Amino acid sequence: KYMDMIIGSNSYMDLLKYELIMIFISRIPGALGVVLRSKFYPLLLGSVGSGTVFGTNIVFRHPKKIHLGKNVVIDDNVLVDAKGVDNSGIKMGDDVFVGRNTILSCKDGNIFLDDRANIGFNCYMFSSNNIKVGKDVLVAGFTYIVGGGNYSLDQLDVPINQQYDFEGKGGVEIEDNVWIAAHVVILDGVKVGSGSVLAAGAIISKEVPRMSIVGGVPGKVLKSRVG
């Protein structure tokens, strides 16, 4: 069960490699740790571009489904969980930043962070379908994004936790050049148009037109950036 959940492989060689690297390399502080992780973590992951920087105490699950572009920075205490049976996993483009304590979690879903996406501290992205974050997107701290499944309430004789719907409303797409302020919640099925701004604390449950400023609970268009 550990190998299925963490490694994503039945190979004992993969297990041994993962355990040795994570035990002896993941928590080394300072420049030495950065250098060692840049050398050894690519042995675990699906692909890693040049110039990528790994902080301390990062946790990878199903590491072969994790693909990183050039100059990616993953800060301390981040969980990168690409877990799933038939999914592609987690992919990041070039110059992506993921802030400390952030969780990127798949449950048979996919997460894609395009070039120069900047994910702040203490964010949470969960995908059992798809989450796509476009180029030059700013995501401030404590943001919650859920793409995919939910729990059905239809069958009264079946426990709610056994009525999971992986597909949900089709995931979340955030187009290019969007600014998401702190403590925003983006729910499944939402598309956020390019150039938009989501105000702090907003709960976004419907599509956001491009170049819009949206705020409130539930989120509503407050004004357009183009007049």
C-alpha positions as CSV (number, residue, x, y, z in Angstrom):
1,K,0.0,0.0,0.0
2,Y,2.9,2.4,0.8
3,M,4.4,1.8,-2.7
4,D,1.0,2.3,-4.4
5,M,0.4,5.6,-2.5
6,I,3.9,7.1,-2.4
7,I,6.0,5.6,-5.1
8,G,3.4,4.8,-7.8
9,S,5.5,1.7,-8.7
10,N,5.9,-1.9,-7.7
11,S,9.7,-1.7,-8.2
12,Y,11.7,-2.3,-5.0
13,M,14.6,-0.5,-6.7
14,D,12.4,2.6,-7.1
15,L,11.4,2.3,-3.5
16,L,15.0,2.0,-2.3
17,K,16.1,5.0,-4.4
18,Y,13.2,7.1,-3.2
19,E,13.8,6.3,0.5
20,L,17.6,6.9,0.4
21,I,17.3,10.2,-1.4
22,M,14.5,11.5,0.7
23,I,16.1,10.4,4.0
24,F,19.6,11.7,3.4
25,I,19.0,14.7,1.1
26,S,15.6,16.3,1.6
27,R,16.4,18.2,4.9
28,I,20.0,19.3,4.4
29,P,20.0,23.1,4.9
30,G,21.8,25.9,3.0
31,A,23.6,25.9,-0.3
32,L,24.9,22.3,0.1
33,G,21.3,21.1,0.3
34,V,20.3,23.0,-2.7
35,V,23.2,21.6,-4.7
36,L,22.6,18.0,-3.6
37,R,18.9,18.1,-4.3
38,S,19.5,19.6,-7.8
39,K,21.7,16.5,-8.5
40,F,19.6,13.8,-6.9
41,Y,16.0,14.8,-7.3
42,P,16.1,14.4,-11.1
43,L,16.7,10.7,-10.4
44,L,13.3,10.5,-8.8
45,L,11.2,12.8,-11.0
46,G,9.8,12.3,-14.6
47,S,11.8,15.3,-15.9
48,V,13.6,18.3,-14.5
49,G,14.8,21.3,-16.5
50,S,18.1,23.1,-15.9
51,G,18.3,25.7,-13.1
52,T,15.6,24.2,-10.9
53,V,15.9,24.9,-7.2
54,F,14.4,22.6,-4.5
55,G,13.9,23.8,-0.9
56,T,14.0,21.6,2.2
57,N,11.5,19.0,3.3
58,I,9.6,18.7,-0.1
59,V,7.5,15.6,-0.4
60,F,6.9,13.9,-3.7
61,R,4.2,11.3,-4.4
62,H,4.2,9.3,-7.6
63,P,7.4,11.2,-8.6
64,K,7.7,9.8,-12.1
65,K,4.5,11.7,-13.0
66,I,6.1,15.1,-12.0
67,H,7.6,17.1,-14.8
68,L,9.4,20.4,-14.2
69,G,10.6,23.0,-16.7
70,K,13.6,25.2,-16.5
71,N,14.3,27.5,-13.5
72,V,11.5,26.2,-11.4
73,V,11.7,27.1,-7.7
74,I,9.9,24.9,-5.2
75,D,10.1,26.3,-1.7
76,D,10.3,24.5,1.7
77,N,7.7,22.1,2.9
78,V,5.8,21.8,-0.3
79,L,3.8,18.6,-1.1
80,V,3.8,17.7,-4.8
81,D,1.4,14.7,-5.1
82,A,0.8,13.4,-8.6
83,K,-1.1,10.3,-7.3
84,G,-3.4,8.4,-9.6
85,V,-3.8,5.3,-11.8
86,D,-4.5,6.7,-15.3
87,N,-3.6,10.4,-14.9
88,S,-0.7,12.4,-16.3
89,G,0.1,14.0,-13.0
90,I,1.7,17.4,-12.4
91,K,3.6,19.5,-14.9
92,M,5.2,22.9,-14.5
93,G,6.5,25.1,-17.3
94,D,9.6,27.4,-17.1
95,D,10.2,29.9,-14.3
96,V,7.4,28.6,-12.1
97,F,7.5,29.5,-8.4
98,V,5.7,27.4,-5.7
99,G,5.7,29.0,-2.2
100,R,6.4,27.2,1.0
101,N,3.8,25.0,2.7
102,T,1.8,24.8,-0.5
103,I,0.0,21.5,-1.4
104,L,-0.5,20.4,-5.0
105,S,-2.6,17.2,-4.8
106,C,-4.0,14.9,-7.4
107,K,-6.5,12.1,-7.0
108,D,-6.4,10.6,-10.5
109,G,-6.4,14.2,-11.8
110,N,-3.9,16.6,-13.4
111,I,-2.3,19.9,-12.5
112,F,-0.5,22.1,-15.0
113,L,1.2,25.4,-14.1
114,D,2.3,27.2,-17.2
115,D,5.4,29.4,-17.6
116,R,6.0,32.0,-14.9
117,A,3.0,31.0,-12.8
118,N,3.7,32.2,-9.2
119,I,1.9,30.3,-6.5
120,G,2.1,31.9,-3.0
121,F,2.6,30.4,0.4
122,N,0.1,28.0,2.0
123,C,-2.0,27.5,-1.1
124,Y,-3.9,24.3,-1.8
125,M,-4.8,22.9,-5.2
126,F,-6.7,19.6,-5.4
127,S,-7.5,17.9,-8.7
128,S,-9.5,14.8,-9.5
129,N,-10.0,16.1,-13.0
130,N,-7.9,19.0,-14.3
131,I,-6.5,22.3,-13.0
132,K,-4.7,24.5,-15.6
133,V,-3.0,27.7,-14.5
134,G,-1.9,29.9,-17.4
135,K,1.2,32.0,-18.0
136,D,2.1,34.9,-15.7
137,V,-0.6,34.1,-13.2
138,L,-0.1,35.4,-9.6
139,V,-1.7,33.4,-6.8
140,A,-1.5,35.0,-3.4
141,G,-1.2,33.0,-0.1
142,F,-3.9,30.8,1.4
143,T,-5.8,30.4,-1.9
144,Y,-7.8,27.2,-2.4
145,I,-8.5,25.7,-5.9
146,V,-10.5,22.5,-6.4
147,G,-10.8,20.9,-9.8
148,G,-13.0,17.9,-10.2
149,G,-15.0,15.7,-8.0
150,N,-17.5,16.3,-5.2
151,Y,-19.6,14.1,-3.1
152,S,-23.2,13.2,-4.1
153,L,-26.1,13.4,-1.7
154,D,-28.5,11.4,-3.9
155,Q,-28.3,7.9,-2.2
156,L,-29.6,8.2,1.3
157,D,-28.7,4.6,2.1
158,V,-25.0,5.0,1.1
159,P,-22.5,6.9,3.2
160,I,-21.6,10.3,1.7
161,N,-17.9,9.4,1.6
162,Q,-18.7,6.5,-0.7
163,Q,-20.5,8.7,-3.3
164,Y,-17.5,10.4,-4.8
165,D,-17.7,11.9,-8.3
166,F,-14.3,12.2,-9.8
167,E,-15.4,14.1,-12.9
168,G,-17.4,16.8,-11.1
169,K,-17.9,19.9,-13.3
170,G,-14.8,19.5,-15.4
171,G,-12.0,21.1,-13.4
172,V,-10.7,24.6,-13.3
173,E,-9.0,26.7,-16.0
174,I,-7.2,30.0,-15.2
175,E,-6.1,31.8,-18.3
176,D,-3.0,34.0,-18.7
177,N,-2.2,37.1,-16.7
178,V,-4.6,36.7,-13.8
179,W,-4.0,38.1,-10.3
180,I,-5.6,36.0,-7.5
181,A,-5.5,37.8,-4.2
182,A,-5.2,36.1,-0.8
183,H,-7.7,33.7,0.7
184,V,-9.6,33.3,-2.6
185,V,-11.6,30.0,-3.2
186,I,-12.1,28.8,-6.7
187,L,-14.6,26.0,-7.1
188,D,-14.8,23.2,-9.6
189,G,-16.1,24.1,-13.1
190,V,-14.8,27.7,-13.1
191,K,-13.0,29.3,-16.0
192,V,-11.2,32.6,-15.2
193,G,-10.7,34.8,-18.2
194,S,-7.3,36.4,-19.0
195,G,-6.3,39.6,-17.4
196,S,-8.8,39.3,-14.6
197,V,-8.3,40.2,-10.9
198,L,-10.0,38.2,-8.1
199,A,-10.2,40.3,-4.9
200,A,-9.1,38.9,-1.5
201,G,-11.5,36.5,0.2
202,A,-13.7,36.0,-2.9
203,I,-15.5,32.7,-3.5
204,I,-15.6,32.0,-7.2
205,S,-18.2,29.6,-8.3
206,K,-19.0,30.9,-11.9
207,E,-17.1,31.8,-15.0
208,V,-15.2,35.0,-14.8
209,P,-15.1,37.1,-18.0
210,R,-11.7,38.3,-19.3
211,M,-10.4,41.6,-18.0
212,S,-12.9,41.6,-15.0
213,I,-12.4,42.5,-11.4
214,V,-14.4,40.1,-9.2
215,G,-15.0,40.2,-5.5
216,G,-17.4,39.1,-2.8
217,V,-19.1,36.0,-1.5
218,P,-20.3,34.7,-3.9
219,G,-18.0,36.4,-6.4
220,K,-19.5,39.0,-8.6
221,V,-18.1,41.2,-11.3
222,L,-17.3,44.6,-9.8
223,K,-16.0,46.3,-12.9
224,S,-14.2,45.7,-16.1
225,R,-10.5,46.7,-16.6
226,V,-11.3,47.9,-20.1
227,G,-13.9,50.5,-19.2
